[in-house]
């Protein structure tokens, strides 16, 4: 076909060492390069038991999509800096132009994972061992029992030992000995989780192979009993899981609403641009991320920390500018404030659209916030959610301290409770107004940092949170920080407990109906200010 | 009676005014105006913005080669802002005020349904570039995306086969509007025909822009305990980002529970860390990773165009299926106009039948003679760590669209126009 290819091959062949010190069987390479998945699976099986380090390199290459097939059927391992022949391990230079990547689909990947798991079980890295043990839990067969028992004996980590015990039991389910199978079923019933249930299901329904009829029935009843036991444990896990999800949603709601609790709750300003202050915080995070990516790629993982003060400052500045220029002239005229701030929200959205484009921007989780921790069998808590819960608690504590333990906080409370009296005793009320509004806006900016870690960052980000924020503040009772916290928690949990039954759409509707009814009964919200100032302001 | 009289007068006045505008437009027409109706803001902007740019690129390319019928094309871009009623308003504005000869636009089915009456009333032409649910065949619309039998059905068949993992249970997860609901209705009927029971199908919907997928991912995990499960996702727009983030963080791997998506392509994945998503699938009629000289040229053109126009993230520009469909649509319209020697709607519709185009997907696509849909190849791809797709399955060649799904009762008599 192409004239240049023949000389190229010659060059390649000349460069290959004449005596390969380690070489894989040509038949295996041919099977691996075959079109049918069955052939490839058998090739992977052969490679997995081969002691040759080259075999392990080929398997690793398959997992990393770096094995290529040449036109003449040879396979290459191609890395960023070099290419090697998969059969001999010899360097190949130059890398041929025409080559097809060997595509590994999910079915092959599963086989590959379990083939490599054996080797990974003895890795010095704990997370590698943990992943391998998890893989083997569902895929191990009696052939791997020896290997598993060996690894179990050497393992020091209790979590991994637990998983290996389950894997050994799962593998024994397919054992020839009736007694082994029965004890495996019992063990899984006592300790197993969701993956074990899937395997026991198959056992409980279909007649288990081998053994006599009587033994099968015994095994099947045992399996059914084990499933029931696992189901009970799973139901408990689910309950805890839902509660934790509710907590996580609550922390998001709280962060979104906390700023509003100050501007609307304490100051009484109906700030429709609150959502846009959240958005500005999220975009500040994006800008900090871009700066880190460009100038400090080594410290990229810590950009979120740096984004916190930046987001606070930018939202606070925008908020203070708004207060000075517009809102400050509209005190005591709630309807005009509503219209004006709504207009401002449109202006802010359009400004961001002009600067950053209408499309969402990508804010990546730092690596320490990706993934999750397994709290219970079958219950994974994502790190980003955990961080947001902690962050929201910190912010609440900070705001509480600021309002109750500082001079500024004293002034803020003074001005909101009785403006004239505060003015008379020499509090600079106008400046306090600006600062308070700036504080509320800055906290919205902090909320934006958190939201950027779980959702989309786009010009419309604020729109989806403004209703939720008002809902939380109104339900909690205007003027009350504690009310906001309780209301966020209540709404988060209520939403998450309703969602499995009603679905996401209906759960949202149910919440809104609940709030309407609640406000009918108790217009002042959960917690109401008592005393003269409350009556005066209402 | 009196009121009817008033309307009649108003209507006559309207027609006369319209006629006056037509007269003016005719005098000024040394270009052919082309409408572009894609959301450039709101929840759908993540997907639709690039379609606008693709259309502009194709128009620029056509103009550089002399335009159509000796006239340059003049794009008129409007932003319906992911707001469905606004789509109808903007479509009417494009056709009545700007006098465009054709409109390329819409992504969601709800926006298409919203503009349909306008195109029918004003007898204009819409090229719709996105895969959709079928159950529709309009004289004024050409569908250059896939019908269910060109995307959804092959994908589910693949998941049920040995290579796809032999799924026995299915979670049908979608955004709550007409496309996911109808697709899932068809898929449910299809799964029934394959012997899957209702207990093994879980249908879940979320609102547009939904961002909290904790419960849903936890439920998928729970559902998968009952047997090999696959998730069929018809989530649209930017909700996909939080969904895939949650999926990755919760450790739900593709080897255990594969997710196949019908509205997620290379463009949507740009906003996501794809490393935890390796192996999840998408079904389309084109992938950027398709190996074909036409595709290489298409990708090269798009990258150059993005850099040239300084589009956001131009250095990481990717191509995807709806972009290809937009591109094919514009060129087919051009060929049809040249064949008809006119931009008149009815003449162009007649000339569209049987048009062919050598598409970036590596095949020569044909516009069906009767049903306004393209014959397209089907590809199934698995997500790679770099956000591209490994093609793991494909049809031998283009297949004919069945807009009226045979799995829905009463459709037997409605195959053609």
Contacts between the chains, C-beta under 8 A, distances in Angstrom:
chain1	res1	chain2	res2	distance
A	37	B	162	7.7
A	37	B	163	6.1
A	65	B	384	6.3
A	65	B	385	7.5
A	65	B	390	7.3
A	101	B	390	7.7
A	103	B	390	4.8
A	103	B	391	7.2
A	103	B	392	6.1
A	104	B	390	7.5
A	105	B	163	6.2
A	105	B	279	7.8
A	105	B	382	6.0
A	105	B	390	7.4
A	105	B	392	4.3
A	106	B	164	7.4
A	106	B	165	5.8
A	106	B	254	5.4
A	106	B	255	5.4
A	106	B	258	5.7
A	106	B	279	4.9
A	106	B	281	8.0
A	106	B	382	6.6
A	107	B	162	7.2
A	107	B	163	5.7
A	107	B	164	7.6
A	107	B	165	6.2
A	109	B	254	7.6
A	109	B	255	5.4
A	109	B	279	5.9
A	110	B	255	4.3
A	113	B	255	6.6
A	138	B	256	7.5
A	194	B	221	7.0
A	194	B	222	7.6
A	194	B	224	7.9
A	194	B	225	4.8
A	197	B	225	5.0
A	198	B	224	7.6
A	198	B	225	5.5
A	198	B	226	7.7
A	198	B	227	7.0
A	201	B	225	7.7
A	201	B	226	6.9
A	201	B	227	7.0
A	234	B	222	7.5
A	234	B	225	7.6
A	238	B	218	7.5
A	238	B	222	6.9
A	241	B	218	5.7
A	242	B	215	7.4
A	242	B	218	7.7
A	245	B	214	4.3
A	245	B	215	6.0
A	245	B	218	7.0
A	248	B	214	6.6
A	249	B	212	5.9
A	249	B	214	7.3
A	252	B	212	7.6
A	353	B	41	6.3
A	356	B	312	7.8
A	357	B	312	4.6
A	358	B	40	4.9
A	358	B	41	4.2
A	358	B	45	4.9
A	358	B	49	6.5
A	358	B	79	7.9
A	359	B	45	5.3
A	359	B	46	6.0
A	359	B	49	5.3
A	359	B	312	6.1
A	360	B	45	7.3
A	360	B	46	5.4
A	360	B	238	5.5
A	360	B	241	7.3
A	360	B	271	5.9
A	361	B	271	7.9
A	361	B	312	8.0
A	362	B	270	6.8
A	362	B	271	4.5
A	362	B	272	7.8
A	364	B	273	5.9
A	365	B	245	7.5
A	365	B	273	7.0
A	370	B	248	7.2
A	370	B	249	6.7
A	370	B	273	6.8
A	370	B	276	7.4
A	371	B	248	7.8
A	371	B	249	6.1
A	371	B	251	7.3
A	371	B	276	7.6
A	372	B	249	5.0
A	372	B	250	6.4
A	372	B	251	6.3
A	378	B	221	7.1
A	380	B	249	7.4
A	380	B	250	5.1
A	380	B	251	5.2
A	382	B	246	7.1
A	382	B	249	3.5
A	382	B	250	6.5
A	383	B	249	7.2
A	384	B	245	7.8
A	384	B	249	6.6
A	385	B	214	7.5
A	385	B	249	7.8
A	454	B	211	6.9
A	454	B	212	8.0
A	454	B	242	6.4
A	454	B	245	7.1
A	455	B	211	4.0
A	455	B	241	7.4
A	455	B	242	5.1
A	456	B	46	7.8
A	456	B	211	6.9
A	456	B	238	4.5
A	456	B	241	5.3
A	456	B	242	6.9
A	456	B	271	7.3
A	458	B	45	7.2
A	458	B	46	7.8
A	458	B	238	6.7
A	459	B	41	6.6
A	460	B	41	7.1
A	460	B	42	6.0
A	460	B	43	7.0
A	460	B	209	7.7
A	464	B	209	5.5
A	464	B	211	7.1
A	496	B	214	7.4
A	496	B	215	6.0
A	499	B	215	4.4
A	500	B	215	6.0
A	500	B	219	6.3
A	503	B	204	6.4
A	503	B	205	6.4
A	504	B	204	7.6
A	504	B	205	7.1
A	504	B	206	4.4
A	504	B	207	6.6
A	504	B	210	6.0
A	504	B	212	7.9
A	504	B	215	7.5
A	504	B	216	7.1
A	505	B	176	5.5
A	505	B	205	6.0
A	505	B	206	6.9
A	505	B	207	5.6
A	508	B	207	6.9
